Each structure stands twice: as structure tokens, then as C-alpha cells.
Amino acid sequence: MNRIIVSACLVGINCTYRGDNNLSLELLRLVDRFILFPVCPEQLGGLPTPRPMAEITVSNDWTARKIVVDQFGHDVTAHFHRGAEEVLKIARLCGAGMAILKSKSPSCGCRGIYDGTFSGVTIDGMGITAELLLKNGIEVYPESEINFLL
């Protein structure tokens, strides 16, 4: 049976920044055909639940690196990178070649993310975890694109 990494919030685990979930009944329809491995990169990176909202911004220096800041201006980038590395380890350990992740998230977003202004505006871009998984040969899809698996 194929193995898939999934954002834990999508299977009903209360791990969003608000302390609730983003249950996807469509995603749950996959359990008959796939083994799902729920992960929350933000929790795996050491952040609490609930936690302040966070978004990706880009540094102003010549590196133009991604920085994740919370709504109070605290740099939480290290937590997001640590969580992404842990998810990659889990994907490798369980042999998952695919991930279905929560759209717009600074960790899991894979077809767009919030723009870093905390105004609800989305831009093209990838979350920290989604980008790391993709760079390591794992296919990444948002929850809105799971119909091809059904």
C-alpha cells in the first residue's frame, strides 16, 4: 500500500495555530487505499498549540532568504526549519513518496502562501516543509488536489 505524509490538521488533529483542525472529509476517503502518516511540522519544530499566527517574509539583505515571523514580530524561522527536517525524516522512514499538505500554511503551503503582511493576501510560493520535501523528491499537493487519488 502506498504511503502518504499528510498535514495532521487535515485528519482532524487539533494542531493549527488556533488550536483546532482543518478536517478534510475528502482526505479521509483515502484511508482505504493508502497509509496516511499525519505530521504537524510546527509542533515537530517545537512550537506550542495554540501559537501566534506566523507568515513567511523575505529578508531585506542580499541573501533574500525566507524568514518566518509571528504576528508579534518574533522570528520563528528556526522552529519551521527544524519541523521541516523532522517531517523529511518521517517521510524517509516510512517510505512516503507523496505528501498532501494544508494550503497557504507557512510550513505546508505548496500552491501559494500568505504574503507576510498578515492581511489575508496570498502569493505564489511554498511553505518551508513543502519546499524541503519537494527538493528531496517527494511529490507535494495541497488538500484541494486530492481528487486524482480517489
PAZA-500706 format. One line per field, with one value per atom (N, C-alpha, C): residue in one letter; x, y, z; atom name. Coordinates in steps of 0.02 Angstrom, whole numbers, plus 50000, padded with zeros to 5 digits. Each point is the difference from the previous one (the first is absolute). Example, Ala and Ser with C-alpha at 12.3 -4.5 7.8 and 13.67 -1.06 7.14 Angstrom:
residuo: c(A_A_A_S_S_S)
u: c(50660_49955_50045_49982_50042_49961)
v: c(49716_50059_50060_50053_50059_50055)
w: c(50390_50000_50000_49964_50003_50037)
atomo: c(N_CA_C_N_CA_C)
This chain:
residuo: c(M_M_M_N_N_N_R_R_R_I_I_I_I_I_I_V_V_V_S_S_S_A_A_A_C_C_C_L_L_L_V_V_V_G_G_G_I_I_I_N_N_N_C_C_C_T_T_T_Y_Y_Y_R_R_R_G_G_G_D_D_D_N_N_N_N_N_N_L_L_L_S_S_S_L_L_L_E_E_E_L_L_L_L_L_L_R_R_R_L_L_L_V_V_V_D_D_D_R_R_R_F_F_F_I_I_I_L_L_L_F_F_F_P_P_P_V_V_V_C_C_C_P_P_P_E_E_E_Q_Q_Q_L_L_L_G_G_G_G_G_G_L_L_L_P_P_P_T_T_T_P_P_P_R_R_R_P_P_P_M_M_M_A_A_A_E_E_E_I_I_I_T_T_T_V_V_V_S_S_S_N_N_N_D_D_D_W_W_W_T_T_T_A_A_A_R_R_R_K_K_K_I_I_I_V_V_V_V_V_V_D_D_D_Q_Q_Q_F_F_F_G_G_G_H_H_H_D_D_D_V_V_V_T_T_T_A_A_A_H_H_H_F_F_F_H_H_H_R_R_R_G_G_G_A_A_A_E_E_E_E_E_E_V_V_V_L_L_L_K_K_K_I_I_I_A_A_A_R_R_R_L_L_L_C_C_C_G_G_G_A_A_A_G_G_G_M_M_M_A_A_A_I_I_I_L_L_L_K_K_K_S_S_S_K_K_K_S_S_S_P_P_P_S_S_S_C_C_C_G_G_G_C_C_C_R_R_R_G_G_G_I_I_I_Y_Y_Y_D_D_D_G_G_G_T_T_T_F_F_F_S_S_S_G_G_G_V_V_V_T_T_T_I_I_I_D_D_D_G_G_G_M_M_M_G_G_G_I_I_I_T_T_T_A_A_A_E_E_E_L_L_L_L_L_L_L_L_L_K_K_K_N_N_N_G_G_G_I_I_I_E_E_E_V_V_V_Y_Y_Y_P_P_P_E_E_E_S_S_S_E_E_E_I_I_I_N_N_N_F_F_F_L_L_L_L_L_L)
u: c(50042_49958_50045_49983_50038_49993_50054_50002_50003_49961_49994_50007_50043_50005_49941_49965_49944_50006_49978_49997_49951_50023_49960_49933_49999_49938_49946_50021_49952_49965_50029_49967_49965_49993_49961_50040_50065_50041_50003_49986_49998_50070_50029_50069_50010_49947_50009_50023_50020_50022_49945_49937_49943_49984_50029_49987_49942_49978_49948_50027_49957_50023_49968_50020_49973_49978_49959_49979_49976_50028_49981_49968_49934_49966_50023_50018_50026_50065_50043_50063_49989_49951_49986_49976_49975_49979_50060_50061_50060_50022_49973_50026_49990_49954_49990_50054_50033_50047_50073_50010_50067_50011_50063_50018_50019_49964_50011_50042_50051_50042_49990_49959_49988_50059_50017_50055_49979_50026_49993_50070_50026_50069_50011_49949_50008_50007_49960_50008_50067_50017_50063_50060_49991_50053_50004_49954_50003_49953_49955_49952_49940_49970_49942_49936_49948_49933_49954_49962_50002_50064_50010_50060_49982_50040_49986_50002_49959_50000_50068_50022_50066_49993_50042_50003_50072_50012_50066_50010_50058_50020_50070_50026_50066_50047_50061_50048_50017_50020_50017_50073_50040_50071_50010_50060_50016_49982_49989_49986_49928_49955_49929_49974_50020_49978_49931_49965_49934_50007_49961_49998_49927_49988_49933_49994_49952_49987_49929_49991_49932_49968_49937_49962_50026_50044_50030_50070_50022_50065_50058_49986_50054_50020_50065_50027_49995_49959_49990_50026_50043_50027_50032_50040_50035_49952_49944_49949_49972_49988_49971_50049_50064_50050_50010_50001_50006_49941_49940_49941_50002_50022_50006_50048_50057_50049_49971_49961_49969_49949_49961_49952_50036_50055_50039_50026_50024_50022_49943_49941_49942_49983_50000_49984_50049_50064_50050_49992_49987_49993_49940_49945_49940_49996_50046_50001_49947_49980_49949_50031_49968_50023_49956_49950_49952_49978_49980_49973_49939_49950_49941_50000_50008_50012_49949_49994_49952_50022_49956_50016_50009_50039_50013_50042_50014_50037_50073_50032_50071_50044_49973_50035_49980_49936_49974_49975_49992_49974_50040_49966_50038_49974_49946_49976_49984_50036_49989_50003_50022_50006_49977_49988_49984_50061_49989_50054_50045_49989_50043_49976_49941_49974_49943_49980_49945_49935_49992_49940_49955_50018_49959_50015_50049_50019_50046_49986_50044_50042_50058_50046_50024_50032_50032_50056_50009_50054_49987_50051_49997_50018_49967_50018_50067_50028_50066_50002_49952_49998_49986_49951_49982_50061_50036_50059_50054_50012_50051_49981_49937_49978_50009_49979_50005_50073_50044_50072_50030_49967_50024_49960_49967_49968_49932_49969_49933_49949_49951_49948_49958_49981_49963_49937_49943_49936_49961_49962_49954_49939_49964_49941_49947_50000_49950_50011_50058_50016_50002_49966_50004_49952_49956_49951_50032_50059_50032_50018_50005_50014_49938_49943_49937_49978)
v: c(49941_50059_50062_50050_50062_50040_50034_50040_50073_50039_50072_50038_50051_50048_50047_50015_50048_50049_50061_50049_49973_49997_49971_50035_50065_50037_49976_49974_49978_49935_49962_49938_50011_50062_50015_50009_50001_50011_50075_50019_50070_50028_50022_50024_50065_50032_50064_50053_50057_50054_50020_49991_50018_49946_49940_49945_49956_50010_49957_49962_49977_49960_50023_49971_50015_49935_49962_49934_50000_49955_49991_49931_49999_49936_49967_50040_49972_49962_50028_49968_49933_49999_49939_49943_50018_49948_49960_50024_49966_49942_49995_49950_49928_49988_49932_49980_50050_49986_50017_50040_50024_49997_49997_50008_50073_50034_50071_50010_50042_50017_50074_50015_50070_50032_50060_50038_50073_50033_50072_50029_50028_50027_50052_50040_50052_49971_49949_49966_49963_49965_49963_50047_50063_50050_50031_49981_50025_50055_50019_50053_49971_50041_49976_50004_49969_50007_50017_50055_50049_50042_50038_50041_50062_50052_50059_49982_50033_49992_50019_49964_50015_50001_50039_50004_50008_49982_50006_50069_50029_50062_49987_50046_49992_50051_49979_50045_50057_50056_50059_50001_49951_50000_49966_49994_49973_49926_49965_49928_49986_50047_49992_49933_49982_49936_50008_49943_50000_50005_50044_50008_49991_49961_49991_50041_50045_50042_49989_50004_49994_50069_50001_50063_50053_49981_50049_50021_49976_50019_49956_49945_49955_49954_49992_49956_49928_49960_49929_49954_50027_49963_49934_50001_49939_49944_50017_49950_49969_50040_49976_49955_50018_49958_49934_50004_49939_49953_50027_49959_49970_50038_49974_49942_50006_49946_49937_50008_49943_49966_50040_49971_49961_50028_49964_49934_49999_49937_49949_50023_49955_49973_50044_49978_49947_50009_49951_49935_50004_49940_49958_50033_49962_49985_50027_49987_50037_50058_50040_50037_49995_50036_50059_50013_50052_50032_50064_50035_50040_49999_50043_50048_50064_50050_50056_50035_50054_50061_50022_50058_50063_50045_50068_50002_49944_49997_50019_50034_50015_49938_49945_49936_49960_49990_49951_50027_50064_50029_49980_49977_49978_50028_50036_50033_50073_50025_50069_50004_50058_50012_50072_50015_50069_50043_50064_50044_50031_49984_50026_50065_50024_50063_49989_49938_49982_50034_50009_50033_49951_49936_49951_49995_50037_49999_49941_49963_49944_50017_49967_50009_49931_49996_49938_49987_49937_49983_49933_49978_49936_50009_49960_49999_49965_50007_49974_49923_49965_49927_49977_50030_49980_50007_50054_50011_49947_49984_49950_49931_49981_49935_49997_50052_50002_49995_50036_49998_49931_49960_49933_49946_50018_49951_49975_50034_49980_50045_49970_50038_50035_50062_50039_50029_49991_50024_50033_50053_50028_49955_50007_49959_50008_50057_50012_49958_49967_49962_49924_49975_49929_49957_50030_49962_49950_50015_49953_49934_50000_49939_49958_50032_49965_49964)
w: c(50000_50000_50000_49960_49996_50065_50017_50062_49983_50037_49987_50066_49999_50055_49992_50055_49997_50058_49988_50054_50053_50062_50053_50010_49988_50009_49951_49943_49949_50018_50047_50023_50067_50021_50060_50063_49996_50060_50015_50061_50019_50009_49945_50001_49962_49977_49965_50049_49975_50044_50049_49979_50042_50052_49990_50045_49977_49938_49972_49941_49955_49943_49936_49945_49933_49968_50036_49978_49928_49960_49930_49993_49991_49990_49936_49950_49938_50013_50040_50016_50037_50044_50038_49954_49942_49953_49973_50011_49975_50044_50061_50047_49977_49954_49974_49950_49970_49947_50016_50052_50017_50075_50019_50071_50009_50044_50012_50063_49995_50056_50017_50052_50017_50035_49979_50030_50007_50051_50007_50006_49946_50003_50054_50014_50050_50069_50016_50064_50003_49945_49998_50007_49981_50006_50069_50045_50068_50017_49954_50016_50037_50044_50038_49959_50025_49971_50058_49994_49946_50002_49947_49993_49959_50003_49958_49926_49962_49927_49973_49947_49971_49923_49969_49927_49978_49936_49971_49971_50013_49968_49972_49963_49970_50031_50017_50030_49952_50029_49959_49980_50024_49982_49932_49980_49934_49992_50056_49996_49979_50012_49984_50026_50061_50029_50031_50005_50032_50075_50029_50072_50020_50053_50025_50064_50001_50059_50024_50066_50026_50001_50017_49998_50047_50046_50047_49978_49942_49973_50021_50036_50021_49942_49992_49948_50024_49966_50018_49945_49957_49943_50021_50052_50022_50017_50032_50015_49936_49950_49938_49962_50001_49967_50038_50067_50040_49987_49998_49986_49930_49951_49932_49996_50034_50002_50032_50053_50033_49954_49964_49953_49945_49976_49949_50027_50062_50031_50003_50020_50004_49931_49950_49932_49977_50014_49980_50039_50065_50041_49979_49981_49982_49926_49960_49929_49961_50024_49965_49941_49943_49941_49982_50043_49986_50066_49996_50058_49978_50042_49991_50059_49984_50051_49999_50056_50008_49960_49956_49958_50042_49974_50026_50063_50030_50063_49988_50049_49993_50004_50025_49999_49938_49992_49953_49933_49993_49938_49940_49947_49941_49935_49999_49940_50016_50049_50022_50075_50024_50072_50013_50064_50017_49990_49986_49976_50054_50063_50053_50031_49978_50028_50049_50010_50044_49980_49935_49974_49962_49997_49965_49926_49976_49929_49987_49946_49982_49939_49997_49945_49978_49942_49980_50049_50017_50045_50033_50036_50034_50074_50042_50070_50010_50058_50015_49993_50028_49996_49929_49968_49932_49954_50006_49959_50013_50063_50017_49973_50008_49974_49925_49965_49927_49978_50034_49983_50011_50040_50015_49965_49946_49957_50022_50047_50023_49967_49966_49967_50053_49988_50049_49967_50034_49975_50056_49984_50050_50006_50055_50012_49946_49966_49948_49937_49995_49940_50011_50051_50014_49958_49964_49961_49952_49975_49953_50034_50066_50036_50015_49996_50015_49939)
atomo: c(N_CA_C_N_CA_C_N_CA_C_N_CA_C_N_CA_C_N_CA_C_N_CA_C_N_CA_C_N_CA_C_N_CA_C_N_CA_C_N_CA_C_N_CA_C_N_CA_C_N_CA_C_N_CA_C_N_CA_C_N_CA_C_N_CA_C_N_CA_C_N_CA_C_N_CA_C_N_CA_C_N_CA_C_N_CA_C_N_CA_C_N_CA_C_N_CA_C_N_CA_C_N_CA_C_N_CA_C_N_CA_C_N_CA_C_N_CA_C_N_CA_C_N_CA_C_N_CA_C_N_CA_C_N_CA_C_N_CA_C_N_CA_C_N_CA_C_N_CA_C_N_CA_C_N_CA_C_N_CA_C_N_CA_C_N_CA_C_N_CA_C_N_CA_C_N_CA_C_N_CA_C_N_CA_C_N_CA_C_N_CA_C_N_CA_C_N_CA_C_N_CA_C_N_CA_C_N_CA_C_N_CA_C_N_CA_C_N_CA_C_N_CA_C_N_CA_C_N_CA_C_N_CA_C_N_CA_C_N_CA_C_N_CA_C_N_CA_C_N_CA_C_N_CA_C_N_CA_C_N_CA_C_N_CA_C_N_CA_C_N_CA_C_N_CA_C_N_CA_C_N_CA_C_N_CA_C_N_CA_C_N_CA_C_N_CA_C_N_CA_C_N_CA_C_N_CA_C_N_CA_C_N_CA_C_N_CA_C_N_CA_C_N_CA_C_N_CA_C_N_CA_C_N_CA_C_N_CA_C_N_CA_C_N_CA_C_N_CA_C_N_CA_C_N_CA_C_N_CA_C_N_CA_C_N_CA_C_N_CA_C_N_CA_C_N_CA_C_N_CA_C_N_CA_C_N_CA_C_N_CA_C_N_CA_C_N_CA_C_N_CA_C_N_CA_C_N_CA_C_N_CA_C_N_CA_C_N_CA_C_N_CA_C_N_CA_C_N_CA_C_N_CA_C_N_CA_C_N_CA_C_N_CA_C_N_CA_C_N_CA_C_N_CA_C_N_CA_C_N_CA_C_N_CA_C_N_CA_C_N_CA_C_N_CA_C_N_CA_C_N_CA_C_N_CA_C_N_CA_C_N_CA_C_N_CA_C_N_CA_C_N_CA_C_N_CA_C_N_CA_C_N_CA_C_N_CA_C_N_CA_C_N_CA_C)
